[in-house]
Amino acid sequence: MPFAINDGARIYWREDGRPDAPPLLMVGSLGSDHSMWNPVMPALAERFRVIRVDKRGHGASDAPQGDYAMSQLGSDLLAVADAAGVQRFRYMGLSIGGMVGMWLLGNAPDRLERVVLTNTSARVDPNTFSDRIAAVRAGGMASIADTVMGRFFTPAYAKLRTVHHETVRQVLLALQPHGYIGCCTAIRDMRIAEALPRVSTPTLVVAGTYDVSTSAEQGRWIAQTIPGAQYLELPTAHFSPSEQPGRFADAAVRFLLDDASVEAALDASTLRLAAIAQAIALSDPESFARLVAEGFRQGLDAGELQALIAHSGSAARPGKTDAFVRLATELQAAHESATRPS
């Protein structure tokens, strides 16, 4: 097993993909290990030398006692890059991994080519993490597991009972509480927002419409604060790469490879989904039908549409979205019939 040594801890990293491809370093969320990226690995491994890192306190990395700091987590990542022989790299981070990415943008920009910050925040309420630390100290990881899993995934995804969902839960439960707490203190005490207006590294910010841990509003703020940053919002909770692996990987790959068409494509897709959600909210089947039919012609994914309808109805009165589910099914059948070779 490959490890980098930094500040008294062994930091585990795993390499996949093409050795001759551009290096991509990745750090996942609080409470997860490198396996959280599994749903997008097939697409990423085709195009990058992918190096996934278990942050300290998580997975196969050491979990030293005491508080951790964001600067410590950032230097752990740089130690992995050095151990892998990588001077400059692309970076992708989710949640606390995105916070590590923002620390890198402010403190080691010379090491970065392009950065994807997904489902993350630059500012948090310290009391939220103080309360979580107290809960874990009192009851261990099991005391917060259901709440955390409810934040990671939407109810619609959780109902699918995927192997990935169960793996994420088992990883969370297996963590040493003091390692999880150490990372909570790094988030609670971080000071990373002040440097964002000075960032010059190309950055893509991805947010989840239904993410209650790091809201879409927080993602938009990061994108608006980093000069020239691009923004993509997906109909997911906290684990966007898990719930929308196709769209997430497509957007990330095109951005990381500097495809000039990515900005327009992301804007059109985001606007279309927002308009469909609004039509559902307004109980406007005519606009819904027009937008969905146009969306199917432009590559709208049927599963993604059904998830959007389910999420839109989660806070509505029972049965409100049933008509939209039926209409979407009819529109999908019509589209498939029209495009089927004769």
SULJO-V658065 format. One line per field, one symbol per residue. phi: phi as a letter, one per 20 degrees, with the letter a starting at -180 (. if undefined). psi: psi as a letter, one per 40 degrees, with the letter a starting at -180 (. if undefined). burial: + if it has 9 or more other ideal C-beta (glycine too) atoms within 8 Angstrom, else -. A space follows every 10 residues. Layout:
BEGIN
phi = ???
psi = ???
burial = ???
END
This chain:
BEGIN
phi = .ecddblnce debcdcnefe egfcecceeg ncdfffegfd fgffffccee cedeffncle ffcffofdcf fffffgffff gffemdedbe ccbdmffffg ffffgecbff edebcddclb bebcegfgef ffgffffecm fffdgfffff efcfgffgff lfffgffgff fgfeffgfff fgfffffgdf cdffeffefc fgcdddcdgd eeecfgffff ffffeegmfe ccddecefeg feecffffff ffffffemff efffffffff ffffffffff feldfffgff ffgffffdng efffffffff ffefdefgnf egffffffff ffffffffdf fe
psi = hhiihhfeih hiihhiahde ihhhihhaih eiadededde ddddddeigh hhhhiieibe iigiiiiiid dddddddddd dddefhdiii ihhhbddddd ddddddefde ehdihhhhgi iehihddddd ddddddddea dddedddddd ddiidddded fidddddddd dddeihdddd ddddddddei geddedeehe hhhhhhihdf hedgiddddd dddddhheii hhhigibdgd dddgdddddd ddddddefhe eddddddddd dddddddddd defgdddddd dddddddeeh hddddddddd ddedeiihed eddddddddd ddddddddeh h.
burial = -+++-+--+- +++-+-++-- ++++++++++ +++++++--+ +-+++-++++ +++++++++- +-++---+++ -+++++++++ ++++-+--++ ++++++++++ +++++++-+- ++-+++++++ ++-+----++ -++-++---- +-+++--++- ++++-+++-- ---++++++- +++-+-++++ ++++++++++ -++-++--+- ++++++++++ +-++++-+++ +++-++--++ ++++++++++ +++++-++++ ++++++---- -+--++-+++ -++++++-++ ----+-+++- ++++++---+ -+-+++++++ +++------- +--++-++-- ++-++----- --
END
